[in-house]
């Protein structure tokens, strides 16, 4: 039996593992895809303390190496079920079963994709999901933002401060974001809003050259020449495995504050998969530390 099983190998999960290991706890980290999570899609990260510039892969590798050096065990498996028992937790993956005294869920939230041709090919090389993270790389360039909600409008406003032009592509005939945001955006001279258009695909060579958009009324396709496209059509949390053990909001995020506690004793949550306003690497790391310290305190209380 492990002291703590961490589910998710992104910044939140790896930080949780690090803090737990340094508290002399035995830790297993289970990740289903790639260690590092969403940060591996970023070619450069320039807003993380301590690094003037670092690629997402470099930062992920450093986190993994640090955790392994402290004695963590890691597995690339998909967790399909978490069960609570009197003795602790049973974590069932697509390969094995593991037991622990406590569980920290750090599954993150994946960006919703358009699922059109070329999109996957240019992620991290023209297609991005975060203007705060990657907007500076397109200073003085033509870019597009896909989406019409608050997140998309905020991304577009931020980009309009430094980019040559910003084209907002929305599949509906109206913007769904706040009226104040929409009005501010409409008053920007370098912003164009295309309503009723969908994205058909992404084209280019080694780098993205254009996005193909389709008029929903006429069916006519046109090419929008841009250096970067920011897809902002929402996030999708993957918290189905703990819906019986934790409260989820209407979107599917785990209801938890900075204490990172859930309604089930011994079960904690960290990072983008929980309810929070800001989802950045720095806030994910903070959650990981908080969740680990809370989990250690819980485990120590079992010995009393």
N, C-alpha and C positions, 0 to 999 in steps of 0.2 A: 504493500500500500504506500502510495506517495503521500507526502504532506499536501501538496498542491498540484493539481493538473490545470495547466493554462491552455485554453482552446483558442487558437489564433496566434499566428506568428508575425503580426505587424508590430509597429512601434509600441503600442499599448501592451500587447502580450509579452513581448520580449523584455520590456522594462519591468513588468510585473515579475517575470521570472528572475531577473537580475536582483531585484530587491528581496525576493523571497529566498534566493540562494545565499545572499549575504547575511540573511537572518538564520542561516544554518538549517533551512528547510529543504527537503527533497522535492524536486520539481520535474515534471514532464510537460513539454510543450508539444502540442499537436496542431499541425497546420495542414490544410488539405491541398493547397496550391503551391505557393511560393513564399518563402520567408521574406518578410519585408512588406508584404501586402501592397496597398495602393501606391506607396512611395516608389516602388520599382518602375512605375510608369513615367516618373519624372526624370528627364535627362539631367536637369540641374536643380538643386535646392539651394536657395540663397537667403532663406528667412528662418533657418534653424540655428539657434545660438551655438557659437563655437566654431562654425564653419562659414567662411566667406562664400564658398561654393563647393558643393559636393553632389555627385549624382545619387539618385535614389538607390541604385544597386550598390554603390560604395557604402552608403550609410547602412543599408540592410545587412551587408556582409560584416560590417564592423559590429553591429548589434548582435548578430548571430555568433561571431567569434568570441565576443565578450561573455555572452551567456554560456557558451560551451566551455570556456576557460574556467568558469565558476562551477562547472559540474552538472549542468542541466542535461537531461536526456531529451531528445527530439525525435519526432516521428512525422512522416508525411502520410497522413491518413485522414479520412473524412469522418468526423463525429456524426453519428446518426441518432444517438439517444443519450440522455443523461437521466439517471435514476437516483433518487434520494433514498437512503436506508438509515437504520439506526446507527450503523457503524460509520457512515459517511456517504460517499457517492460512488456510483458505478458509471463509468464513461464507456460507451459502446461505440466502436468505430466500424468501418467497413471491413476491418481486418481482425481486430482483437477486442478484448475487454480490459479495462484498467480500473483500479479503485484508488480513491484518495479521500483524505479528510476534508478537503475544501476544493472548490473549483472556481477559477476565474475565467469568465467568458469574455473574450476580446475578438469577436468575429468581424468587427468593422462593418462598413456599409459600402457596397459596390456602387459605382456610378451606373446609372441606367444608360444603355447604349441604344443607338439608332438601329443597329443591326442592318446596315446597308453595305453595299460593296465598297471595299477599300478602307473602311473605317478601322478595322483591326490592324491593317498594315501601317497606318500612320499614327497610331497611339504613341505618344512620346516623341513624335517627329512631325508635328504639324497639327495633330489632334490632341487637345488637352481638355481637362475638366476643372481647372482651377486657375483663375486669373491672378489671384494673389500669389500663387506659386510660380506660374510660368509667363505671366503677362509681360514682364520686363524683357523677355527674349524677343518680343515683337514690337518694340518701340520703333515708331516711324513706319510701320508696315500696315498693310490692309488685312483686316481679320474679320471673322464672322462669329456670331454667338447664336447657337441653336436653342430656342426655347423662349417662352414669354412670361414665365413666372417671376417671383421676386428674386430668386437666385440668378436667373438669366439677366434680369434688368440690372442688378447690382454688378454682375460681371461686366456687362456692356458699359456701364458708367465708369467703372474703374479703367477699363481698356481705352475708353475715349479720351482719357487724360494724356495718354502717351502714344496711342496708335494713330496712323494717318487717317484711316477710316474704319468704322465699325458697322457691319451690317447685321441686323437682328433678323433671324428667320424664324417665324412662328407659324405653326400649322393651322392655327385657328384664325378667325377673322378679327380677333381682338387680343390684346395683351391681358393675361390673367393676374399679373402682379399688381401691387398697390398703385393707385392712381397717381400719387405724388411721385413715385419713382418713374412711372411711365411719362408723366408730363416733363420731368427733368430731363429724361432721355430724349424726348421728342424735340427739346429745345437745343440740343447739342448739334452744332453745324456739321460735324463730321460723322453723324450717325444716320443711317438709313434703316427703316423698319419695313420689312416685307411680310405682310400678313397673308395668311392663306396659302403659304408655300411649305412644301415638305422637301426633305433631303433625299435625293436618289442615289448619291454615291460620292466618293472622294477619288480624285485622280491626281496623278503626278508621276515623277520618276523616283529618284532617291529621296526627295522631299516632296511634301504636299504642294501642289500647284493651284488646285481649284476644288470647289465643292459644286456638285450639280444639284440644282434645285428645280422643283416642279410646281407649276401653278395649279392649285387645286381646282380652279374653275375651268381653265382652258385645257389643262393637261400638257401644256407646253413646257419643255425643259430648257433651262438656260445654264450657262456656266458662270460661276462667281469666282473670279480670280482672287485668291487670298493666300497669304503665307501661313495663317493659323486659323484653326476653328476650335471654339470652346463650346463643348456640348454641355448644356445645363438644363437637362430635362428631369432632374431629380435623382435621389439616391434610393437604393433598395437594401434595407437591413435584412440580414439572414438569421433571424432569431427564432425560427420555428422550433428548434430543438429544445428551447427552454420556455416555451409558452405556458407550460403547466407549472413551472417553478418560479416564474417571475411575471410581474405585470407588464404588459406591453401597451403602448399608446395606440391610437387608431391607425397610425402609419406602420407600426410594427417595431418601434424602438423600445428598448427596455427602459421602464420608468425607474430612474435612479439619479441621485444628485452627486455632489462631489464626494460623498461617503462611499459611493460605488456599491452600496448594499442592495440586495433584493429582498423580497418577502420570505425567501427560504434561507434559513440560517446556514452559513458556510458557503453560500453561493454569491459571488460578486461579479460585477460587470465593469468593463473598462473600455474606453475609446469610442469610436464612432458609432458603435451599435447601441449606445445609450442615449437617452434624451439629453440634448445639450444645444447650446446656441452656436458655438464655434467648434468646427471640426478641422483641426490642423495637427501637424505632427507634434507640436509642442503641447497641445492639450491632451493628445492621446498618451504621451509620455507621462504627463502629470497624473492622468487617470491610472495608468499602470502602477505607478508608485503608491498611490492612495489605496488601490485595491489590494496590492500585495501586503501592505502594512496592516490593513484591516483583516485580511485573511490570516496573517501571522498571529495577530491578536486573538482571533477566533480560535485558532488551533491551540495556542497557549492556554486559553481558558478551559479547554477540554481536559487539561492535565490537573486542574485545580480540584 
